[in-house]
Amino acid sequence: MIFSFLKYIKPIWYFNLKPKVDYCYFPTYHQLELAEIDYCIDKNYISLEAQQRDVAWTAFQQGVILQHNQSESAIWTNEILPVQDEYVFLRKNFHTAWVTYVLVVRIVSLHNPFVEIGSFVKSRTSKRVDFTVNKQQHARYSTFESPLIQSNPLVSIVIPTLNRYKYLKDVLLDLEQQTYTHFEVIIVDQTDAFQADFYKGWKLQLHFWQQTEKALWRARNEAIQAAKGHYILLYDDDSRVESDWIEQHLKTLDYFKADVSSGVSISKVGDVVPKHYYYFRWSDQLDTGNVLLKKSIFNQIGFFDLQFEKQRMGDGEFGLRAYLAGFKNISNYKAKRLHLKVSQGGLRQMGSWDGWRPKKVLGPRPVPSVLYLTRKYFGNTLSKWYVLHAVMPSLIPYQFKKSKLLKLLSFVLLPFSIPLVLFQVVKSWQLASKKLEEGSKIEMP
């Protein structure tokens, strides 16, 4: 980890793990100078190592994307930083409530209270930073003429659907208006009252079939296998996009010499839109509702893990697997979608739509597949920190995630909910253990 206290707040972040290939995700001073990118040193850190890591972290957050793998970054060292520097880092990046949370956790977990409190107090002059103020502009992108687009490759758009013809109609209308036209659409229809006539008359290279079993990851895997394109564009059936959506995905892939273009998703329901959704940066997620990737990636690392069927984070696991294998994934704000998150159909009907809010009072919290993923890649200790960090916000209904007041209220509610929440977490842990014993269900092409 670039700063060890990240384990308390971002314990299962992709970049806590070392990938097969390091593309200067966290660039060094030397790499930034070669790229002619200015940087400044924060003297609030008392150690040189922390100052260097802060520069690398800042570059990452501002969207610095170096084109070449020049050398291994300084992040992958085991040097222990002063506790005060860890608190300085937290104050620059997270709300005071979370910094206080880490202080409490550290003291309760038997770290020296005098060192912790002293470091917490000494770091108080550090203020939270808005990295987006000095974000990288990537000015050359606007005039970049993509050789990839000019070569006119076939793109295969994969859409699983379930009981959403009303919204799927708008999806297909948007696709008819695309500026890039060399694509096929593959729809795997799991609708209860299947309507073959719905697919007649569209001005699209459209392929579809009925899948009687409600299985999202099976649907995507089979559609990818059937795809003729060298590029796969995964999409949801309750989304809207602009006419240059496909074009922007291809252009970003080409401009950054990347393997994956992760379009951002602007949700009509849920949390506030992150500020980093408005510029290019390294992506720390893969959203199967809006992502373009080379089909060859599946040949190398396999398809989606069927252990996630009817549960959550199958795309997160695949994205992490791709990252660890050394594939470059760019967060692409130019290829955004509006995610409607409608109240009918889709994953919310066939299984667990929300990973942390069980449908039943005595249901597992989180969904077992979440802990299957975290324990498989990050281990039990970081998974426990993840549960502790994520369980409090999950006490608030999903539609109220934007409310800061209710988020604070979750801290107050937790003591009264401990018996129930503990039961739910233990149940999820046990079910995840069974999945781990069974092992992954990843098919190869």
Salt bridges, closest charged atoms under 4 A:
ASP42 OD2 - LYS92 NZ 2.93
GLU49 OE2 - ARG53 NE 2.77
ASP54 OD2 - LYS92 NZ 3.05
GLU72 OE1 - LYS18 NZ 3.32
GLU116 OE2 - ARG106 NH2 2.84
ASP130 OD2 - LYS275 NZ 2.97
ASP170 OD2 - ARG240 NH1 3.80
ASP174 OD2 - ARG240 NE 2.67
GLU184 OE1 - HIS207 NE2 3.23
ASP192 OD1 - LYS214 NZ 2.52
ASP197 OD1 - LYS200 NZ 3.06
GLU213 OE1 - ARG218 NH1 2.65
GLU222 OE2 - ARG218 NE 2.91
ASP236 OD1 - ARG220 NH2 3.06
ASP236 OD2 - ARG337 NH1 3.19
ASP236 OD2 - HIS339 NE2 3.88
ASP237 OD1 - ARG164 NH1 2.71
ASP238 OD2 - ARG164 NH1 3.53
ASP238 OD1 - HIS339 NE2 3.26
GLU242 OE2 - LYS336 NZ 3.18
ASP254 OD1 - LYS257 NZ 3.41
ASP259 OD1 - LYS294 NZ 3.19
ASP271 OD1 - LYS407 NZ 3.53
ASP284 OD2 - ARG281 NH1 3.99
ASP287 OD2 - ARG337 NH2 3.03
GLU317 OE1 - ARG321 NH2 2.71
GLU317 OE2 - LYS376 NZ 3.91
ASP354 OD2 - ARG357 NH1 3.16
